[in-house]
Amino acid sequence: MGRINIFLLLAAVMIICCGCAGTSGDEEVVKELSEYQMTQLNVAEVYGIGKTQDGYVCIGENSDGEAVKLTFTSPNGEVQEEKLDSAFVMSVDEKISAAYVDGDGSIYIALSSVLGDGDMESRIAVITGNGEVRQLSDEFEGNVTAIRVLADGSGYISGCPGGDIRCFSMDGEERFVIKNMNYTDICVASDRIMVLTERSLLSYDISDGSETENITAFDKSMADDLDETFNEKGMDAVSCRNIMKYDEDSDSLYLMLSTGLYEYKLKDRLGIRLATFRDSDIEYDYVVEGGDTFVAIAGGKSGRKYVVVYSYDSGYASAEDKEEMGDNEVTLYSLYYAESYETLISWYEEYHSDMTVKYTWGIDDDNGISESDAIRALNTQLLAGEGPDVIIMDGLNVGSYEDTGVLLELSQVYDDILEENSDCLENVLNTYRKEDGSIYAIPSMETFTAIIGPEKEVKNMMDVQSLAAYISSQDRPKYGNDLSFYNWECYFDILYSGYASEIVDSNGNYDEEMLRKFLEDLKLLYDTEMERTTQDQIDEWSATWGTYSDQIKKAINSEYMSPLFNSAWSGRKTAFVNMKTMGESWRFYSIKEDYEVGTGESGENTDYAYEIWGNGGGKVFVPNTVVAINSRSKSLDQAISFMKDLFSTDVQKIYYGVECGNPVNMEGVREWNREAQSMGTPGGKITLGGNDYMDWSYWRKDEYLEDYIDKLRELDTPSNTDARVRSVIRDNVGDYLENGDSLDSTVNSIDKLLGVYLSE
């Protein structure tokens, strides 16, 4: 996906209709600001940025976990790093959670710590321009994520999302508290405190905290952006994200929402979109240089932070111009569009500025192209000596390409991968190794299915019959059904990989009896569960998660096991889950640890385990992000280099999203955990039955990390990923499962269709 470093977006302006009475504002059309990417900042976390007499000042934390002050005189200038005297500023148990840089050079910081019961408390301190450190408040409850100084300098406000907004004098006197504000951001606008929430803009009197105005009438576009920003504010949980600023000269609020920068004119009640952001960026904080220039700190999905300027001034372009990539460009293709691949490419390009990766695909939700047509189009290109440089073979029949000459033989690439990355899952890497030793495609990820629950119970569930018998022997859950499966497609998707290679193997050999067995087992599990499921449960699940096609685009697999956090409330103690990424593993080990907020580990789930599902056979895995190279690529060296990079620790250590899979490079897994631990304790919480449980985004204990790696090493039996075989079967089982069609008629229908495909 080629990076466009300089772009000018011309768009119709969003008109925001605001006011308590819901009156409409006038329309205004403006040219959008251009975006210029500037200096990279060596910070892992961002707490705030401001402009002082010394230039721009950013407060953050570097990759070594040290609190730092970064100073640069221009957006593209040299960055000076100064370590804050941690021992002088904060105790060993404290961490900076927010910062405000004042124009006089003073730095206001919030210092937060976790108490023994899991609750958080904060205090406020200031580092003056001459280096003096003063404590401004005693400890109070909550995790402060916003500090703003009052316009007259007599005090400041602090805010905790979901908690309280407090106003203090500089002497530490608490002037007032605005209670229970689940806000997006706060700022000071002259004699008012402005509070941005999910769907409103609230105004409070600075003297006593009384509410003076509630603006709720926004046009749909901005309302949706406000909602999205509210829900995504915690995307980078370890950084502070400041969204709203006030500019006294224009009497305007500026809002860095999820998709763009807006100006909101308080006097005219008029909203204007000034800039549109790249999808992959998170905007952390910014400086208003006037209505035509904004200097921000942004970050891509890789975690790298950099300075970005939004301006009409084209002079910034010369500072960020880069040479055209020319031959250092490769095209990456996948049969199905995957947002995770967009994320991977964005991250890759940020760390490989000499390479541009253009992403293309065959099928997405909107183009209406069938699998057959997409595959035919790809094959036509490859046979003509054209097409993409690198191909993700997921859904394609690798065997059908091996002897055509269109794919590069990868034995040397394989050797290079192992030489550079010694701790890889060789069983997975060798999935497509032929008897003669040649190899034309190598998986860089993999997924697998697991049965989860008390170890002594799940170790005996080796096939559908034993699973169905176990379910039938249990009391019905108090919450939902036994597996949280409510669509027949879910049952198909969880079971199919265990049978796929035996129904049609990689050489195109078809076994009708195995198809019949799969359909019988599928119906057994489906009927067993549906007999224990009510329509109300189905409706409730659909209302929460949408259609099944909506669900599979989310991290839905983790939700199938969430009721196990509170088994006493849910009545659930088992789950059947597609372990698609590292994320499902984190959820499992969070359940095993069973850390309740305010209480700590309960010890109730220590006997929980997960067993790889193999349908009574081997330890089945689905090869994922399977990489091959067009043998007639015009950028062959670049394609090989890019492919090898996909197996490196630097690439494998990143979680890209729900489609990619689990890493094959175990050092990448360990490196993820090292970096996560260096940032603190990343994660969130899940509420079930009135109790809050920690849901960690890493492996909290070394034993959990190594257990996950050991599980991956067990994988030994690849599934067939041929998308057309899967679709032929999946498209013809609905009536068999739900409407009473016979097994024989269903098998006959599928037989005929598979016969046509396999004879092509």
Secondary structure in CASP SS format (residue, H / E / C, confidence):
PFRMAT SS
TARGET T0000
AUTHOR 0000-0000-0000
METHOD secondary structure of the structure
MODEL  1
M C 1.00
G C 1.00
R C 1.00
I C 1.00
N C 1.00
I E 1.00
F E 1.00
L C 1.00
L C 1.00
L C 1.00
A C 1.00
A C 1.00
V C 1.00
M C 1.00
I C 1.00
I C 1.00
C C 1.00
C C 1.00
G C 1.00
C C 1.00
A C 1.00
G C 1.00
T C 1.00
S C 1.00
G C 1.00
D C 1.00
E C 1.00
E C 1.00
V C 1.00
V C 1.00
K C 1.00
E C 1.00
L C 1.00
S E 1.00
E E 1.00
Y E 1.00
Q E 1.00
M E 1.00
T E 1.00
Q E 1.00
L E 1.00
N C 1.00
V C 1.00
A C 1.00
E E 1.00
V E 1.00
Y E 1.00
G E 1.00
I E 1.00
G E 1.00
K E 1.00
T E 1.00
Q C 1.00
D C 1.00
G E 1.00
Y E 1.00
V E 1.00
C E 1.00
I E 1.00
G E 1.00
E E 1.00
N C 1.00
S C 1.00
D C 1.00
G C 1.00
E C 1.00
A E 1.00
V E 1.00
K E 1.00
L E 1.00
T E 1.00
F E 1.00
T C 1.00
S C 1.00
P C 1.00
N C 1.00
G C 1.00
E C 1.00
V C 1.00
Q E 1.00
E E 1.00
E E 1.00
K E 1.00
L C 1.00
D C 1.00
S H 1.00
A H 1.00
F H 1.00
V H 1.00
M C 1.00
S C 1.00
V C 1.00
D C 1.00
E C 1.00
K E 1.00
I E 1.00
S E 1.00
A E 1.00
A E 1.00
Y E 1.00
V E 1.00
D C 1.00
G C 1.00
D C 1.00
G C 1.00
S C 1.00
I E 1.00
Y E 1.00
I E 1.00
A E 1.00
L E 1.00
S E 1.00
S E 1.00
V E 1.00
L C 1.00
G C 1.00
D C 1.00
G C 1.00
D C 1.00
M E 1.00
E E 1.00
S E 1.00
R E 1.00
I E 1.00
A E 1.00
V E 1.00
I E 1.00
T C 1.00
G C 1.00
N C 1.00
G C 1.00
E C 1.00
V E 1.00
R E 1.00
Q E 1.00
L C 1.00
S C 1.00
D C 1.00
E C 1.00
F E 1.00
E E 1.00
G C 1.00
N C 1.00
V C 1.00
T C 1.00
A E 1.00
I E 1.00
R E 1.00
V E 1.00
L C 1.00
A C 1.00
D C 1.00
G C 1.00
S C 1.00
G E 1.00
Y E 1.00
I E 1.00
S E 1.00
G E 1.00
C C 1.00
P C 1.00
G C 1.00
G E 1.00
D E 1.00
I E 1.00
R E 1.00
C E 1.00
F E 1.00
S E 1.00
M C 1.00
D C 1.00
G C 1.00
E C 1.00
E E 1.00
R E 1.00
F E 1.00
V E 1.00
I E 1.00
K E 1.00
N E 1.00
M E 1.00
N C 1.00
Y C 1.00
T C 1.00
D E 1.00
I E 1.00
C E 1.00
V E 1.00
A E 1.00
S C 1.00
D C 1.00
R E 1.00
I E 1.00
M E 1.00
V E 1.00
L E 1.00
T C 1.00
E C 1.00
R C 1.00
S C 1.00
L E 1.00
L E 1.00
S E 1.00
Y E 1.00
D E 1.00
I C 1.00
S C 1.00
D C 1.00
G C 1.00
S C 1.00
E E 1.00
T E 1.00
E E 1.00
N E 1.00
I E 1.00
T C 1.00
A C 1.00
F C 1.00
D C 1.00
K H 1.00
S H 1.00
M H 1.00
A H 1.00
D H 1.00
D H 1.00
L H 1.00
D H 1.00
E H 1.00
T H 1.00
F H 1.00
N H 1.00
E H 1.00
K C 1.00
G C 1.00
M C 1.00
D C 1.00
A C 1.00
V C 1.00
S C 1.00
C C 1.00
R C 1.00
N C 1.00
I C 1.00
M E 1.00
K E 1.00
Y E 1.00
D E 1.00
E C 1.00
D C 1.00
S C 1.00
D C 1.00
S E 1.00
L E 1.00
Y E 1.00
L E 1.00
M E 1.00
L C 1.00
S C 1.00
T C 1.00
G E 1.00
L E 1.00
Y E 1.00
E E 1.00
Y E 1.00
K E 1.00
L C 1.00
K C 1.00
D C 1.00
R C 1.00
L E 1.00
G E 1.00
I E 1.00
R E 1.00
L E 1.00
A E 1.00
T E 1.00
F C 1.00
R C 1.00
D C 1.00
S C 1.00
D C 1.00
I E 1.00
E E 1.00
Y E 1.00
D E 1.00
Y E 1.00
V E 1.00
V E 1.00
E C 1.00
G C 1.00
G C 1.00
D C 1.00
T E 1.00
F E 1.00
V E 1.00
A E 1.00
I E 1.00
A E 1.00
G E 1.00
G C 1.00
K C 1.00
S C 1.00
G C 1.00
R C 1.00
K E 1.00
Y E 1.00
V E 1.00
V E 1.00
V E 1.00
Y E 1.00
S E 1.00
Y C 1.00
D C 1.00
S H 1.00
G H 1.00
Y H 1.00
A H 1.00
S H 1.00
A H 1.00
E H 1.00
D C 1.00
K C 1.00
E C 1.00
E C 1.00
M C 1.00
G C 1.00
D C 1.00
N C 1.00
E E 1.00
V E 1.00
T E 1.00
L E 1.00
Y E 1.00
S E 1.00
L E 1.00
Y E 1.00
Y C 1.00
A C 1.00
E H 1.00
S H 1.00
Y H 1.00
E H 1.00
T H 1.00
L H 1.00
I H 1.00
S H 1.00
W H 1.00
Y H 1.00
E H 1.00
E H 1.00
Y H 1.00
H C 1.00
S C 1.00
D C 1.00
M C 1.00
T E 1.00
V E 1.00
K E 1.00
Y E 1.00
T E 1.00
W E 1.00
G E 1.00
I E 1.00
D C 1.00
D C 1.00
D C 1.00
N C 1.00
G C 1.00
I C 1.00
S C 1.00
E H 1.00
S H 1.00
D H 1.00
A H 1.00
I H 1.00
R H 1.00
A H 1.00
L H 1.00
N H 1.00
T H 1.00
Q H 1.00
L H 1.00
L H 1.00
A C 1.00
G C 1.00
E C 1.00
G C 1.00
P C 1.00
D C 1.00
V E 1.00
I E 1.00
I E 1.00
M C 1.00
D C 1.00
G C 1.00
L C 1.00
N C 1.00
V C 1.00
G H 1.00
S H 1.00
Y H 1.00
E H 1.00
D C 1.00
T C 1.00
G C 1.00
V C 1.00
L E 1.00
L C 1.00
E C 1.00
L C 1.00
S H 1.00
Q H 1.00
V H 1.00
Y H 1.00
D H 1.00
D H 1.00
I H 1.00
L H 1.00
E H 1.00
E H 1.00
N C 1.00
S C 1.00
D C 1.00
C E 1.00
L C 1.00
E H 1.00
N H 1.00
V H 1.00
L H 1.00
N C 1.00
T C 1.00
Y C 1.00
R E 1.00
K C 1.00
E C 1.00
D C 1.00
G C 1.00
S C 1.00
I E 1.00
Y C 1.00
A C 1.00
I E 1.00
P E 1.00
S E 1.00
M E 1.00
E E 1.00
T E 1.00
F E 1.00
T E 1.00
A E 1.00
I E 1.00
I E 1.00
G E 1.00
P E 1.00
E H 1.00
K H 1.00
E H 1.00
V H 1.00
K C 1.00
N C 1.00
M C 1.00
M C 1.00
D C 1.00
V H 1.00
Q H 1.00
S H 1.00
L H 1.00
A H 1.00
A H 1.00
Y H 1.00
I H 1.00
S H 1.00
S H 1.00
Q C 1.00
D C 1.00
R C 1.00
P C 1.00
K C 1.00
Y C 1.00
G C 1.00
N C 1.00
D C 1.00
L C 1.00
S C 1.00
F C 1.00
Y C 1.00
N C 1.00
W H 1.00
E H 1.00
C H 1.00
Y H 1.00
F H 1.00
D H 1.00
I H 1.00
L H 1.00
Y H 1.00
S C 1.00
G C 1.00
Y C 1.00
A H 1.00
S H 1.00
E H 1.00
I H 1.00
V E 1.00
D C 1.00
S C 1.00
N C 1.00
G C 1.00
N C 1.00
Y E 1.00
D C 1.00
E H 1.00
E H 1.00
M H 1.00
L H 1.00
R H 1.00
K H 1.00
F H 1.00
L H 1.00
E H 1.00
D H 1.00
L H 1.00
K H 1.00
L H 1.00
L H 1.00
Y H 1.00
D H 1.00
T H 1.00
E H 1.00
M H 1.00
E C 1.00
R C 1.00
T C 1.00
T C 1.00
Q H 1.00
D H 1.00
Q H 1.00
I H 1.00
D H 1.00
E H 1.00
W H 1.00
S H 1.00
A H 1.00
T H 1.00
W H 1.00
G C 1.00
T C 1.00
Y H 1.00
S H 1.00
D H 1.00
Q H 1.00
I C 1.00
K C 1.00
K C 1.00
A C 1.00
I H 1.00
N H 1.00
S H 1.00
E H 1.00
Y H 1.00
M H 1.00
S H 1.00
P H 1.00
L H 1.00
F H 1.00
N H 1.00
S H 1.00
A H 1.00
W H 1.00
S H 1.00
G C 1.00
R C 1.00
K C 1.00
T C 1.00
A E 1.00
F E 1.00
V E 1.00
N E 1.00
M E 1.00
K C 1.00
T C 1.00
M H 1.00
G H 1.00
E H 1.00
S H 1.00
W H 1.00
R H 1.00
F H 1.00
Y H 1.00
S H 1.00
I H 1.00
K H 1.00
E H 1.00
D C 1.00
Y E 1.00
E E 1.00
V C 1.00
G C 1.00
T C 1.00
G E 1.00
E E 1.00
S C 1.00
G C 1.00
E C 1.00
N C 1.00
T C 1.00
D C 1.00
Y E 1.00
A E 1.00
Y E 1.00
E E 1.00
I E 1.00
W C 1.00
G C 1.00
N C 1.00
G C 1.00
G C 1.00
G C 1.00
K C 1.00
V E 1.00
F E 1.00
V E 1.00
P E 1.00
N E 1.00
T E 1.00
V E 1.00
V E 1.00
A E 1.00
I E 1.00
N E 1.00
S C 1.00
R C 1.00
S C 1.00
K C 1.00
S C 1.00
L H 1.00
D H 1.00
Q H 1.00
A H 1.00
I H 1.00
S H 1.00
F H 1.00
M H 1.00
K H 1.00
D H 1.00
L C 1.00
F C 1.00
S C 1.00
T H 1.00
D H 1.00
V H 1.00
Q H 1.00
K C 1.00
I C 1.00
Y C 1.00
Y C 1.00
G C 1.00
V C 1.00
E C 1.00
C C 1.00
G C 1.00
N E 1.00
P E 1.00
V C 1.00
N E 1.00
M H 1.00
E H 1.00
G H 1.00
V H 1.00
R H 1.00
E H 1.00
W H 1.00
N H 1.00
R H 1.00
E H 1.00
A H 1.00
Q H 1.00
S H 1.00
M C 1.00
G C 1.00
T C 1.00
P C 1.00
G E 1.00
G E 1.00
K E 1.00
I E 1.00
T E 1.00
L E 1.00
G C 1.00
G C 1.00
N E 1.00
D E 1.00
Y E 1.00
M E 1.00
D E 1.00
W E 1.00
S C 1.00
Y C 1.00
W C 1.00
R C 1.00
K C 1.00
D H 1.00
E H 1.00
Y H 1.00
L H 1.00
E H 1.00
D H 1.00
Y H 1.00
I H 1.00
D H 1.00
K H 1.00
L H 1.00
R H 1.00
E H 1.00
L C 1.00
D C 1.00
T E 1.00
P E 1.00
S C 1.00
N C 1.00
T C 1.00
D C 1.00
A H 1.00
R H 1.00
V H 1.00
R H 1.00
S H 1.00
V H 1.00
I H 1.00
R H 1.00
D C 1.00
N C 1.00
V C 1.00
G H 1.00
D H 1.00
Y H 1.00
L H 1.00
E H 1.00
N C 1.00
G C 1.00
D C 1.00
S C 1.00
L H 1.00
D H 1.00
S H 1.00
T H 1.00
V H 1.00
N H 1.00
S H 1.00
I H 1.00
D H 1.00
K H 1.00
L H 1.00
L H 1.00
G H 1.00
V H 1.00
Y H 1.00
L H 1.00
S C 1.00
E C 1.00
END
